[in-house]
């Protein structure tokens, strides 16, 4: 299924804000969400909100509440009610069953330790490549459970060859999914649905056709492209923006508590300073303080957005003092 390149910069797109409440959002998340919102709203589009809370071990109610408050603090809005993944798991189960019944997925009983012992990391993020141990052994979950006494998960059977995607900022790209990660999980053995599956299902049911997100998810686009094909879904356009680096050149992480948006909000920081920094990082001329809506008339998603953005110690201090 070839991607329609005419949709890459279409008018009236449907974009999304999709925080994952596994910790407090930070300055890096703020920039990515601002870019996604600016890109969609500047083209006359709708923005939908999705709370990606399928990680039952790490997601917490306080992080969900903080994420919503953070987005509002930044001046971002959305259309309609939020989709909260954990409230309705049936769409993911239906997708899994469809893939399994049509032979595109198979049961897997391998533990993480077993995979680690058999395979060296291949992906750029150090992810273990699955060696295909369970492929072709069982047609159903029941067969796998009866044969091994273990509860199986499900993996997508990844075809050999390159997977092509088109990124609005980076152009045409190809990934060797089979060589890099192999057959990847779409449902874990504990029953939890994998991010790769859920995001594809949810983009389709929310009508999302334009995705702007961090470049740390660039390799995921190829896996999601395979799922779009297997589920007969139209893929969205993608734009993967550069990450935010701290004063030492390291990527900002959720554990950097002093730059957590919840911490900044509680300290009375003026969000317009952060919004203005994000706009300037893209080459948009604004003053030291700006509302998100004020940037819209001057915003264009330009190639510069693909480059990392430096959030220096001096900028962090300026932000903290903007109370």
RODO-610087 format. One record per residue (C-alpha): residue in one letter; x, y, z. Coordinates in steps of 0.5 Angstrom, whole numbers, padded with zeros to 4 digits, always signed. Example, Ala and Ser with C-alpha at 12.3 -4.5 7.8 and 13.67 -1.06 7.14 Angstrom:
A+0025-0009+0016
S+0027-0002+0014
This chain:
X+0000+0000+0000
X+0004+0006-0002
X+0003+0013+0002
X+0000+0018-0002
X+0005+0024-0002
X-0001+0029-0003
X-0003+0028+0004
X+0004+0030+0007
X+0002+0038+0008
X-0006+0037+0007
X-0010+0043+0009
X-0015+0041+0015
X-0011+0036+0018
X-0013+0032+0024
X-0007+0032+0029
X-0006+0029+0036
X-0003+0030+0043
X-0001+0024+0046
X+0002+0024+0053
X+0004+0018+0056
X+0003+0019+0064
X+0009+0014+0066
X+0013+0021+0069
X+0012+0028+0069
X+0013+0032+0062
X+0019+0036+0062
X+0021+0042+0057
X+0023+0037+0051
X+0016+0034+0051
X+0013+0041+0052
X+0017+0043+0045
X+0014+0037+0041
X+0007+0038+0044
X+0008+0046+0042
X+0010+0044+0035
X+0005+0039+0034
X-0001+0044+0036
X+0002+0049+0032
X+0003+0045+0026
X-0004+0042+0026
X-0008+0049+0028
X-0004+0053+0023
X-0007+0049+0017
X-0014+0050+0020
X-0014+0043+0023
X-0017+0039+0029
X-0013+0037+0035
X-0015+0031+0039
X-0012+0029+0045
X-0010+0021+0047
X-0008+0019+0054
X-0003+0013+0052
X-0004+0009+0059
X-0003+0002+0057
X+0003+0001+0061
X+0000-0001+0068
X+0006-0001+0072
X+0009+0006+0070
X+0003+0010+0069
X+0000+0013+0075
X-0007+0018+0076
X-0002+0024+0078
X+0002+0023+0072
X-0005+0024+0068
X-0008+0030+0071
X-0001+0033+0071
X+0000+0032+0063
X-0007+0035+0062
X-0006+0041+0067
X+0001+0042+0063
X-0002+0042+0056
X-0007+0047+0059
X-0001+0051+0062
X+0002+0052+0055
X-0004+0054+0052
X-0006+0048+0048
X-0013+0046+0047
X-0016+0040+0043
X-0023+0038+0040
X-0027+0033+0043
X-0026+0029+0049
X-0020+0025+0050
X-0019+0018+0049
X-0016+0014+0055
X-0013+0008+0052
X-0014+0004+0059
X-0022+0005+0059
X-0023+0001+0052
X-0019-0005+0051
X-0023-0008+0046
X-0021-0005+0039
X-0014-0007+0041
X-0016-0014+0042
X-0020-0014+0036
X-0014-0012+0032
X-0010-0018+0035
X-0015-0023+0033
X-0015-0020+0026
X-0008-0021+0025
X-0007-0028+0028
X-0013-0031+0024
X-0010-0028+0018
X-0003-0031+0019
X+0000-0024+0020
X+0002-0025+0028
X+0003-0032+0032
X+0003-0034+0039
X+0010-0033+0043
X+0012-0036+0050
X+0019-0033+0050
X+0021-0029+0056
X+0025-0023+0056
X+0031-0027+0059
X+0031-0032+0054
X+0031-0027+0048
X+0037-0024+0052
X+0041-0030+0052
X+0040-0032+0045
X+0040-0025+0041
X+0045-0019+0041
X+0042-0012+0041
X+0041-0010+0034
X+0037-0004+0034
X+0040+0003+0035
X+0036+0004+0041
X+0039-0003+0044
X+0033-0007+0043
X+0034-0014+0043
X+0033-0017+0036
X+0028-0023+0037
X+0031-0029+0033
X+0024-0032+0031
X+0024-0038+0036
X+0016-0039+0036
X+0015-0037+0029
X+0011-0043+0026
X+0010-0047+0032
X+0003-0046+0034
X-0003-0043+0030
X-0007-0041+0036
X-0006-0038+0043
X-0009-0045+0046
X-0004-0049+0042
X+0002-0045+0045
X-0001-0045+0052
X-0003-0053+0052
X+0004-0055+0049
X+0008-0050+0054
X+0004-0049+0060
X+0006-0042+0059
X+0001-0036+0057
X+0003-0033+0050
X+0004-0026+0048
X+0003-0024+0040
X+0008-0022+0035
X+0008-0019+0028
X+0011-0024+0023
X+0016-0019+0020
X+0017-0020+0013
X+0024-0019+0010
X+0026-0013+0006
X+0026-0006+0007
X+0020-0002+0010
X+0020+0005+0007
X+0017+0011+0010
X+0016+0019+0008
X+0018+0024+0013
X+0016+0031+0012
X+0022+0034+0015
X+0027+0028+0013
X+0025+0025+0006
X+0024+0018+0004
X+0027+0013+0009
X+0028+0006+0009
X+0029+0001+0015
X+0031-0006+0016
X+0026-0008+0021
X+0027-0016+0020
X+0034-0015+0021
X+0034-0010+0027
X+0028-0012+0031
X+0025-0018+0028
X+0018-0020+0030
X+0016-0015+0035
X+0011-0016+0040
X+0004-0013+0039
X+0001-0016+0046
X+0005-0018+0052
X+0005-0025+0055
X+0002-0021+0061
X-0004-0019+0057
X-0002-0012+0056
X-0002-0009+0049
X+0004-0006+0046
X+0005+0001+0044
X+0006+0000+0037
X+0000-0004+0036
X-0004+0001+0040
X-0002+0008+0037
X-0004+0005+0030
X-0011+0003+0032
X-0012+0009+0036
X-0010+0014+0030
X-0015+0010+0026
X-0021+0011+0030
X-0019+0018+0032
X-0018+0020+0025
X-0011+0022+0026
X-0008+0023+0019
X-0002+0028+0021
X+0003+0026+0027
X+0009+0030+0029
X+0013+0027+0035
X+0020+0027+0037
X+0026+0023+0033
X+0026+0018+0038
X+0020+0015+0035
X+0023+0015+0028
X+0024+0008+0028
X+0018+0006+0030
X+0014+0009+0024
X+0017+0003+0020
X+0014-0002+0025
X+0007+0002+0025
X+0008+0002+0017
X+0008-0005+0017
X+0002-0006+0022
X-0002-0001+0018
X-0001-0005+0012
X-0003-0012+0015
X-0009-0008+0018
X-0011-0005+0012
X-0011+0002+0015
X-0009+0009+0012
X-0002+0011+0015
X-0002+0018+0017
X+0004+0023+0015
X+0010+0023+0020
X+0014+0029+0022
X+0020+0027+0027
X+0023+0033+0030
X+0029+0034+0034
X+0030+0033+0041
X+0032+0038+0046
X+0039+0037+0049
X+0041+0040+0056
X+0047+0044+0058
X+0051+0038+0057
X+0049+0036+0050
X+0045+0030+0053
X+0038+0029+0052
X+0033+0031+0057
X+0029+0026+0061
X+0023+0025+0065
X+0028+0024+0071
X+0030+0031+0071
X+0025+0034+0076
X+0028+0041+0076
X+0025+0042+0069
X+0019+0038+0070
X+0013+0042+0067
X+0009+0040+0074
X+0015+0043+0078
X+0015+0049+0074
X+0008+0050+0074
X+0008+0050+0082
X+0013+0055+0082
X+0009+0060+0078
X+0014+0060+0072
X+0011+0064+0066
X+0009+0059+0061
X+0010+0064+0056
X+0018+0064+0057
X+0018+0057+0055
X+0013+0058+0049
X+0017+0064+0046
X+0024+0059+0047
X+0020+0054+0043
X+0018+0058+0038
X+0025+0061+0037
X+0029+0055+0037
X+0025+0054+0030
X+0027+0061+0028
X+0020+0064+0029
X+0022+0071+0031
X+0018+0073+0038
X+0020+0076+0044
X+0022+0074+0051
X+0015+0072+0052
X+0009+0069+0047
X+0003+0066+0048
X+0002+0059+0044
X-0004+0062+0040
X+0001+0068+0038
X+0006+0064+0034
X+0001+0061+0030
X+0001+0066+0024
X+0008+0066+0023
X+0009+0058+0024
X+0011+0054+0019
X+0014+0047+0020
X+0021+0048+0017
X+0027+0043+0016
X+0030+0046+0022
X+0025+0043+0026
X+0029+0036+0025
X+0035+0039+0028
X+0036+0038+0036
X+0034+0044+0040
X+0039+0046+0046
X+0036+0048+0052
X+0042+0051+0056
X+0043+0052+0063
X+0042+0060+0062
X+0036+0059+0059
X+0034+0054+0064
X+0035+0059+0069
X+0032+0065+0066
X+0026+0060+0066
X+0026+0059+0073
X+0026+0066+0074
X+0020+0068+0070
X+0015+0068+0076
